[in-house]
Amino acid sequence: MHKFLYKEIAETSPTIDYLEVQSFEMNVYLIQISIGGTTGFVFDDEDRPMRFHNAGHIREAFAQCEVKQSVMTHDTPYEEMIGNPPKAATPMALPFSMTMPY
């Protein structure tokens, strides 16, 4: 999987074909993007997956980019722990607006 450096994205403002916000517990969001057939996570300056802490933070970070499609997925380890059936093989993706609310 490809590593997209956030500083390069901020400098070049590419058109992002697909942006997936992966939501985890404790307000941690990771971003996976696809640009021109290449897919990968967004990394920070310290070569770690870049963590975002809310929807506004994500929208501000990618405001300079044209994002053709964006979705949010949520993964939690707790379904089986509370007696629910095992989760689906593919996570449900909900639309995610990249427009800042007024």
Secondary structure, DSSP 8 states (H G I E B T S, - for coil): -EEEEHHHHHHH--EESEEEEEEETTTEEEEEEEETTEEEEEE-TTSSB--B-SHHHHHHHTTTSEES-EEEEE--S-TGGGT-----SS--EEE---S---
